[in-house]
Amino acid sequence: MVTRKPAVAGMFYEASKDGLINQIKWSIEHELGPKSTMNVKENRQYVLSVIVPHAGYVYSGPVAAHAYVEVGKYIKPKVFVIIGPNHYGVGSPAAIMTSGTWETPLGQVEIDEEVAKQIKAKVKDLAEDPIAFEREHSIEVQVPFIQYLFPGSRIVPIVLWNQTIDLSRRLGSAISEVIDGRAGEVVVVASSDLNHYEPHEVTTDKDMKVIERILNMDEEGFYTVMDKYDVSVCGFGAIMTAIVYSRKQGSTGVKLLKHATSGDTSGYLLETVGYASIAFYK
């Protein structure tokens, strides 16, 4: 069995178990965080998918916490399908792991083999390629939040450096077909930061342009606006996949839970990265 060891512990988040737990709690209770507990609501609504940032916890942790706390208000998922960009271009253009475990300072989380293998069978572009995940942080930084808030749940990791609209549509449709009838048990996580390395006001303005298209569940419009205004979204393929998946599942609403930039947490406003937590509901 393959165990994917942590690559960015001690850099993107605390390397010790106690330190990491405290950092997750800090993210939740931060002035930019959700500051709320996950008391499951007695209604039929649930979260289909979320868009979550993936920077170091000291920068994006409070924004990321909004997404996971929101999920926990409605459901306790059994599986998280986590899709992120391949920042380093290592390995296959579209990669998945269909077996094994992922390790963090909080322990190991299992890959859901059944769901992963069914998705892979429907999307021929996806290659079984652990090498593509070895250095990549976009999936890894999501795992501790999931372990801490949803113990016992499993994951399906997917990374893309092929981020075309075509692949995103096929992947989103395939996940919908696999999950059909089990949406309340499965959440799709699109791991992405938004605009990169521009002043706070510029990043905020650019982010809001693409967020508007996301809130309209318009993957093509999102891609067009991103290109037109040079918005340097790193995980745009993951975001488009989440939009398509949610629409295929009959999403009845989408909500911007929180937006901030690294300047809001660090105080340095000259070169910032944009972060948003967004949830799609049914």
PALUM-696831 format. One record per residue: residue in one letter; x, y, z of N, C-alpha, C in turn. Coordinates in steps of 0.02 Angstrom, whole numbers, padded with zeros to 5 digits, always signed. Atoms other than C-alpha are relative to their C-alpha. Example, Ala and Ser with C-alpha at 12.3 -4.5 7.8 and 13.67 -1.06 7.14 Angstrom:
<nodes>
a+00045-00059+00000+00615-00225+00390+00045+00060+00000/s-00042-00059-00003+00684-00053+00357-00039+00055+00037/
</nodes>
This chain:
<nodes>
m+00042-00060+00000+00000+00000+00000+00044+00062+00000/v-00038-00062+00005+00066+00171-00049-00024+00049+00054/t+00015-00053-00047+00074+00301+00089+00033+00064-00024/r-00027-00064+00022+00095+00479+00028+00020+00039+00062/k-00027-00035-00058+00206+00565+00156-00009+00076-00008/p+00008-00073+00005+00183+00751+00198+00061+00033-00030/a-00055-00036+00034+00286+00867+00089+00009+00071+00028/v-00005-00071-00020+00247+01037+00166-00016+00011+00074/a+00007-00008-00073+00224+01002+00353+00060+00039+00025/g-00053-00043-00025+00325+01131+00447+00012+00061-00044/m-00005-00058+00044+00308+01252+00301-00069+00032-00010/f+00067-00027+00011+00125+01273+00254-00043-00006+00062/y+00036+00009-00062+00063+01212+00422+00047-00032+00051/e-00043+00025-00055+00132+01155+00591+00015-00074-00009/a-00023+00068+00010+00232+00994+00590-00018-00048+00056/s+00019+00043-00056+00178+00929+00761-00075-00007+00004/k+00072+00012-00006+00008+00855+00799-00034+00055+00041/d+00030-00050-00043-00029+00974+00942+00002+00069-00032/g-00006-00065+00033+00036+01124+00846-00049+00008-00057/l+00046-00002+00057-00070+01080+00694-00073+00007+00024/i+00067-00007-00028-00228+01057+00798-00012+00071+00023/n+00008-00069-00024-00199+01225+00880-00005+00049-00059/q+00002-00044+00058-00171+01303+00708-00068-00003-00034/i+00067+00007+00028-00336+01234+00643-00051+00037+00044/k+00044-00036-00045-00425+01299+00798+00009+00076-00007/w-00014-00071+00010-00339+01467+00774-00033+00025-00064/s+00031-00019+00064-00401+01471+00593-00075+00010+00008/i+00073-00005-00010-00580+01441+00649-00018+00061+00041/e+00016-00053-00047-00575+01569+00789+00028+00068-00020/h-00030-00063+00023-00476+01702+00695-00054+00051-00018/e+00049-00052+00016-00562+01869+00664-00027-00006-00072/l+00023+00012+00068-00572+01820+00479-00031-00069-00009/g+00026+00068+00003-00627+01642+00520-00075-00003+00014/p+00072+00007-00009-00803+01571+00542-00023+00008+00072/k+00015-00008-00072-00796+01571+00734-00062-00038+00022/s+00062+00035-00017-00938+01446+00738+00013-00075+00002/t-00004+00072-00005-00964+01264+00779-00043-00032-00053/m+00034+00036+00054-01034+01130+00665-00059-00040+00029/n+00061+00034-00021-01204+01091+00738-00042-00014-00061/v+00035+00019+00061-01290+00994+00599-00072+00026+00003/k+00067-00029+00003-01449+01084+00547-00051-00052-00021/e+00053+00047+00016-01612+00991+00537-00037+00024-00062/n+00034-00016+00062-01654+01021+00356+00027-00045-00055/r-00019+00045+00054-01636+00937+00188+00057+00028-00043/q-00053-00030+00041-01506+01056+00118+00067-00029+00020/y-00068+00021-00015-01326+01001+00104+00048+00031-00050/v-00051-00030+00042-01163+01057+00027+00024-00051-00051/l-00025+00043+00054-01117+00981-00141+00075+00006-00009/s-00071-00012+00012-00947+01061-00163+00021+00066+00030/v-00027-00062-00027-00834+01196-00097+00063+00019-00039/i-00064-00027+00024-00695+01306-00165+00038+00024+00060/v-00039-00013-00061-00555+01321-00037+00070+00021-00019/p-00070-00019+00015-00386+01411-00038+00049-00051+00027/h-00050+00049-00020-00225+01316-00013+00069+00030+00016/a-00064-00030-00020-00091+01436+00048+00019-00024+00070/g-00018+00015-00069+00001+01424+00213-00056+00020+00047/y+00056-00012-00045-00121+01417+00357+00002+00070+00031/v-00004-00067-00030-00055+01582+00430-00029+00052-00047/y+00028-00047+00049-00115+01666+00270-00073-00016-00017/s+00067+00017+00026-00269+01571+00208-00040-00045+00046/g+00036+00046-00044-00316+01458+00354-00068+00026+00023/p+00065-00024-00022-00455+01571+00420-00053-00001-00055/v+00047+00003+00056-00535+01583+00247-00019-00072-00015/a+00014+00071+00013-00518+01396+00217-00047-00030+00052/a+00041+00027-00053-00599+01360+00385-00075+00011-00013/h+00070-00014+00016-00761+01440+00324-00031-00057-00039/a+00028+00052+00043-00784+01305+00192-00015-00063+00039/y+00009+00064-00035-00760+01156+00307-00051+00005+00056/v+00051-00009-00051-00864+01226+00449-00069+00002-00033/e+00065-00002+00036-01003+01262+00322-00023-00070-00019/v+00018+00070+00017-00998+01082+00260-00028-00035+00061/g+00019+00036-00060-01011+01019+00438-00065+00024+00032/k+00064-00023-00025-01165+01124+00474-00058-00040-00028/y+00053+00034+00036-01265+01017+00353+00008-00076-00002/i-00012+00071+00009-01184+00847+00332+00066-00020+00032/k-00064+00029-00020-01046+00734+00394+00022-00046-00057/p-00016+00040+00059-00972+00674+00229+00044-00060+00016/k-00042+00059-00005-00895+00504+00209+00061+00005-00045/v-00054-00005+00050-00787+00552+00059+00007+00073-00022/f-00016-00065+00030-00701+00711+00000+00041-00012-00064/v-00037+00002+00063-00650+00717-00184+00037+00066-00006/i-00039-00062-00002-00508+00844-00180+00037+00008-00066/i-00031-00014+00065-00454+00922-00345+00041+00063+00006/g-00043-00058-00004-00307+01039-00356+00045+00006-00061/p-00047-00008+00056-00182+01110-00480+00066-00034+00014/n-00068+00026-00005-00013+01031-00513+00047+00059-00011/h-00041-00060+00005+00098+01180-00475+00068-00012-00033/y-00069+00014+00022+00260+01094-00525+00004-00033-00068/g-00001+00033+00065+00208+01007-00686+00036-00067+00001/v-00033+00065-00007+00279+00843-00620-00051-00055-00011/g+00044+00056+00010+00202+00681-00679-00050+00010-00055/s+00050+00001+00053+00047+00654-00784-00040+00066-00002/p+00040-00061+00005-00059+00799-00851-00063+00001+00043/a+00057+00007-00045-00207+00734-00751+00012-00065+00039/a-00020+00058-00040-00170+00617-00606-00049-00013+00057/i+00043+00021-00055-00267+00520-00476+00036-00055+00038/m-00022+00058-00039-00224+00401-00335-00063-00039+00019/t+00060+00040-00012-00348+00257-00320+00007-00047+00059/s-00009+00043-00059-00275+00167-00169+00056+00029+00043/g-00053-00022-00045-00164+00195-00019-00027+00048+00053/t+00017-00047-00053-00161+00325+00118+00040+00064-00008/w-00037-00063-00006-00109+00505+00146+00015+00013+00073/e-00021-00010-00070-00013+00550+00303+00012+00073+00014/t-00014-00067-00026-00009+00712+00401+00020-00008+00073/p-00013+00006-00071+00043+00751+00580-00060-00025+00041/l+00059+00024-00034-00136+00704+00627-00013-00075-00012/g+00008+00071+00015-00114+00526+00561-00012-00013-00074/q+00011+00019+00070-00167+00437+00403-00074+00001-00017/v+00068+00002+00027-00323+00454+00297+00000-00045-00061/e+00003+00048+00055-00376+00319+00175-00029+00031-00063/i+00031-00016+00064-00412+00343-00009-00060-00046-00009/d+00059+00040+00014-00587+00284-00055+00010-00034-00068/e-00018+00035+00062-00541+00152-00183-00059-00006-00047/e+00058+00010+00043-00717+00122-00247-00016+00063-00041/v+00015-00062+00034-00753+00304-00288+00056+00019-00048/a-00057-00020+00041-00578+00338-00354+00005-00042-00064/k-00005+00043+00059-00577+00188-00471-00057+00011-00049/q+00057-00013+00044-00750+00228-00538+00011+00065-00038/i-00014-00064+00035-00698+00408-00578+00053-00011-00053/k-00055+00012+00048-00537+00349-00661-00026-00038-00061/a+00026+00039+00056-00634+00224-00767-00040+00042-00050/k+00041-00042+00042-00745+00363-00835+00039+00056-00035/v-00040-00054+00028-00606+00489-00872+00068-00028-00020/k-00060+00034+00023-00470+00411-00978+00062+00043+00006/d-00058-00045-00009-00359+00565-00957+00034-00012+00067/l-00028+00008-00066-00333+00521-00774+00048-00060+00003/a-00050+00053-00007-00174+00422-00744+00013-00014+00074/e-00021+00020-00068-00130+00325-00587+00073+00019+00007/d-00068-00027+00000+00024+00426-00544+00016+00034+00066/p-00018-00029-00065+00082+00450-00363+00055+00053-00005/i-00054-00049+00007+00233+00548-00426-00027+00071-00007/a+00030-00066+00010+00119+00692-00476-00018+00033+00066/f+00022-00026-00065+00072+00712-00292+00057+00011+00049/e-00053+00002-00050+00242+00697-00208+00017+00068+00030/r-00019-00067-00024+00282+00883-00195-00059+00048+00005/e+00057-00046+00009+00110+00957-00227-00035+00015+00067/h+00031-00020-00063+00034+01056-00082-00075+00011-00005/s+00070-00022+00007-00138+01096-00154-00050-00051+00029/i+00042+00051-00031-00212+00930-00096+00018-00006+00074/e-00024+00014-00068-00105+00908+00060-00028+00048+00052/v+00021-00047-00052-00157+01068+00148-00074-00006+00017/q+00071+00011-00015-00341+01018+00138-00009-00058+00050/v+00010+00062-00037-00314+00851+00225-00005+00010+00075/p+00007-00008-00073-00284+00909+00405-00067+00029+00022/f+00067-00025-00016-00446+01010+00406-00051-00057-00001/i+00046+00056+00007-00538+00855+00347+00010-00050+00057/q-00014+00047-00054-00452+00742+00474-00027+00025+00067/y+00019-00028-00065-00488+00859+00619-00075+00007+00007/l+00071-00015-00004-00667+00906+00578-00045-00058-00020/f+00040+00056+00024-00726+00745+00493+00039-00065+00008/p-00041+00060-00011-00630+00601+00574-00034-00063-00029/g+00025+00061+00030-00648+00435+00484-00021+00006-00072/s+00018-00008+00070-00690+00510+00315+00060-00019-00044/r-00052+00020+00048-00592+00460+00159+00007+00054-00054/i-00012-00050+00052-00522+00557+00013+00011-00033-00067/v-00021+00018+00068-00499+00545-00175+00041+00059-00026/p-00043-00055+00023-00349+00652-00230+00008+00001-00076/i-00009-00010+00072-00341+00723-00407+00039+00065-00010/v-00036-00061+00017-00213+00847-00475+00002+00009-00076/l+00004-00017+00071-00219+00936-00643+00051+00053-00018/w-00030-00057+00033-00096+01033-00746-00029+00009-00070/n+00045-00010+00057-00209+01003-00895-00065+00028+00029/q+00058-00033-00030-00341+01130-00844-00047+00030-00052/t+00044-00024+00053-00444+01146-01002-00073-00004+00022/i+00072+00004-00013-00631+01179-01000-00026-00069-00018/d+00024+00066+00022-00656+01016-01094+00012-00053+00054/l-00015+00050-00051-00569+00909-00963-00041+00013+00063/s+00038-00017-00061-00653+01002-00820-00073-00021-00008/r+00069+00020+00011-00824+00971-00897-00008-00075+00002/r+00005+00073-00001-00790+00787-00925+00012-00028+00070/l-00014+00023-00068-00718+00766-00751-00058+00015+00047/g+00058-00017-00042-00861+00859-00667-00060-00045-00014/s+00056+00044+00019-00988+00756-00764+00012-00071+00025/a-00016+00068-00022-00899+00593-00723-00009-00007+00075/i+00009+00003-00073-00893+00632-00537-00074-00001+00017/s+00072-00002-00013-01078+00673-00542-00032-00068-00013/e+00027+00066+00015-01117+00506-00624+00019-00051+00053/v-00023+00047-00052-01014+00412-00495-00035+00012+00066/i+00028-00018-00065-01086+00505-00347-00076+00001+00000/d+00073-00007+00006-01267+00510-00410-00036-00041+00053/g+00037+00034-00052-01382+00468-00266+00036-00001+00067/r-00039+00001-00062-01243+00486-00137+00028+00070+00016/a-00029-00067-00007-01214+00674-00146+00004+00023+00072/g-00002-00019-00070-01255+00696+00038+00057-00031+00038/e-00056+00035-00033-01111+00579+00080+00068+00022-00027/v-00062-00018+00035-00981+00655-00037+00002+00075-00012/v-00010-00071+00016-00911+00831-00054+00060+00007-00046/v-00056-00016+00045-00804+00893-00198+00034+00063+00026/v-00039-00058-00022-00665+01011-00143+00043+00024-00058/a-00042-00031+00051-00591+01128-00274+00052+00043+00036/s-00054-00034-00036-00423+01183-00204+00033+00052-00045/s-00027-00052+00043-00372+01351-00275+00007+00066+00037/d-00005-00070-00018-00306+01522-00232-00023+00041-00060/l+00024-00043+00054-00362+01670-00336+00058+00042-00027/n-00052-00040+00031-00259+01817-00400+00064+00001+00042/h-00064+00006-00033-00073+01816-00360+00044+00062-00009/y-00058-00045-00002+00061+01943-00311-00013+00069-00030/e+00014-00069+00018-00024+02109-00344-00026+00036+00062/p+00023-00037-00058-00074+02249-00225-00070-00021+00022/h+00063+00023-00030-00220+02215-00109-00062+00023-00038/e+00059-00026+00034-00344+02327-00200-00008-00031-00070/v+00002+00031+00067-00298+02255-00371-00023-00072+00005/t+00019+00070-00010-00310+02076-00309-00074-00006+00018/t+00071+00002-00020-00478+02110-00227-00046+00013-00060/d+00041-00017+00058-00548+02190-00385-00001-00058-00050/k-00003+00056+00047-00487+02048-00497-00037-00061+00027/d+00034+00057-00030-00549+01916-00376-00076+00005-00007/m+00073-00009+00003-00724+01989-00373-00027-00010-00070/k+00022+00011+00069-00733+01982-00562-00011-00075-00013/v+00009+00072+00013-00706+01793-00566-00050-00030+00049/i+00048+00025-00048-00807+01763-00408-00071+00010-00025/e+00067-00013+00028-00958+01841-00494-00021-00056-00048/r+00016+00053+00048-00949+01709-00632-00008-00067+00036/i+00007+00062-00039-00924+01569-00505-00069-00002+00032/l+00065-00003-00033-01080+01626-00412-00058-00010-00049/n+00050+00013+00052-01174+01614-00577+00008-00071-00029/m-00014+00068+00023-01107+01436-00600+00013-00003-00075/d-00015-00009+00071-01038+01488-00768+00074-00013-00011/e-00071+00017+00007-00875+01396-00800+00033+00033-00060/e-00029-00031+00059-00850+01466-00973+00010+00075+00011/g-00007-00071-00016-00883+01644-00915+00056+00013+00049/f-00055-00004-00048-00765+01616-00770+00067-00002-00036/y-00063+00007+00037-00628+01560-00888+00013+00061-00044/t-00007-00059+00043-00661+01705-01007+00021+00062+00039/v-00017-00058-00042-00655+01836-00869+00071-00006+00028/m-00067+00012-00025-00499+01758-00795+00053+00018-00052/d-00047-00014+00055-00412+01770-00964-00001+00074-00019/k+00007-00070+00022-00480+01943-01009+00035+00048+00047/y-00027-00046-00050-00426+02026-00846+00065-00024+00031/d-00063+00026-00024-00269+01922-00819-00002-00014+00075/v+00007+00020-00070-00328+01850-00654+00037-00067+00009/s-00045+00058-00003-00194+01726-00603-00023-00053+00050/v+00028+00054-00040-00303+01590-00528+00040-00063-00014/c-00043+00058+00013-00195+01435-00503-00041-00064-00011/g+00038+00061+00006-00330+01301-00485-00065+00008-00039/f+00062-00015+00037-00452+01358-00618-00033-00063-00027/g+00029+00063+00022-00476+01181-00683-00041-00033+00054/a+00037+00028-00057-00529+01123-00511-00065+00039+00012/i+00060-00042-00010-00650+01270-00494-00052-00016-00053/m+00048+00016+00054-00730+01233-00664-00030-00069+00011/t+00025+00067-00014-00745+01050-00616-00054+00002+00054/a+00049-00005-00053-00837+01096-00456-00064+00033-00024/i+00060-00032+00028-00955+01211-00551-00041-00050-00040/v+00035+00048+00043-00997+01076-00678-00032-00055+00043/y+00026+00053-00044-01017+00942-00544-00063+00025+00037/s+00056-00027-00039-01132+01053-00440-00062+00011-00043/r+00057-00011+00046-01240+01100-00589-00031-00067-00019/k+00026+00066+00018-01255+00917-00642-00040-00031+00058/q+00034+00027-00058-01310+00876-00465-00063+00040+00018/g+00060-00040-00012-01447+01007-00475+00007+00051+00055/s-00012-00050-00052-01370+01139-00364-00054+00054+00000/t+00053-00049-00007-01502+01258-00298+00026+00067+00027/g-00027-00063-00025-01384+01392-00234+00075-00003+00010/v-00072-00005-00011-01206+01453-00214+00011+00063+00040/k-00010-00055-00047-01136+01569-00082+00075+00013+00010/l-00067-00021-00020-00975+01667-00055+00001+00003+00076/l-00004+00002-00073-00933+01623+00124+00048+00051+00028/k-00051-00047-00023-00777+01729+00141+00050+00015-00055/h-00056-00019+00044-00653+01826+00036+00048+00042+00040/a-00053-00041-00031-00488+01899+00095+00061-00007-00044/t-00065+00009+00032-00311+01922+00035+00052-00013+00053/s-00054+00010-00047-00146+01878+00113+00017+00064+00038/g-00011-00063-00034-00134+02062+00155-00043+00009+00062/d+00045-00005-00058-00281+02045+00274+00028-00037+00060/t-00028+00038-00055-00188+01916+00378+00071+00021+00017/s-00071-00017-00012-00007+01973+00356+00012+00074+00012/g-00010-00072-00004-00030+02160+00345+00041+00029-00056/y-00041-00023+00057+00081+02168+00190-00044+00005-00061/l+00051-00012+00051-00026+02245+00054+00027+00010-00071/l-00028-00015+00066+00095+02271-00091-00002-00059-00048/e+00004+00060+00040+00101+02092-00155-00044-00050+00037/t+00047+00042-00036-00050+01990-00107-00026-00057-00043/v+00034+00056+00033-00138+01827-00150-00072-00001+00025/g+00070+00000-00018-00327+01815-00153-00025-00069+00019/y+00029+00063-00025-00426+01682-00059-00075+00007+00005/a+00072+00001-00009-00609+01635-00063-00023-00070+00020/s+00037+00062-00013-00717+01501+00015-00070+00010-00027/i+00065-00003+00034-00872+01467-00088-00033-00068+00006/a+00035+00063-00007-01005+01334-00061-00058-00004-00050/f+00056+00016+00044-01128+01254-00183-00047-00046+00039/y+00049+00036-00041-01288+01186-00105-00052-00036-00043/k+00060+00031+00030-01432+01072-00145-00051-00010+00056/
</nodes>
